[in-house]
């Protein structure tokens, strides 16, 4: 996930995993946890405790949100 650090969608600048988690929450409406909470500051953690159709929808929204970062 650290490959997205230093990128922007034109409005939001991603400097670390905390920014990336907030961006994903606000843009894709998917919750995640910054990796620093688990000793991995360059990572993001997702929970897959949902139905497969909902996971697929959420993952598509994450993919779309991340594609906007340049």
Secondary structure as GFF3:
##gff-version 3
##sequence-region A 1 70
A	DSSP	three_ten_helix	2	4	.	.	.	ID=ss1
A	DSSP	alpha_helix	17	28	.	.	.	ID=ss2
A	DSSP	beta_strand	33	34	.	.	.	ID=ss3
A	DSSP	three_ten_helix	35	38	.	.	.	ID=ss4
A	DSSP	beta_strand	44	45	.	.	.	ID=ss5
A	DSSP	alpha_helix	52	67	.	.	.	ID=ss6
###
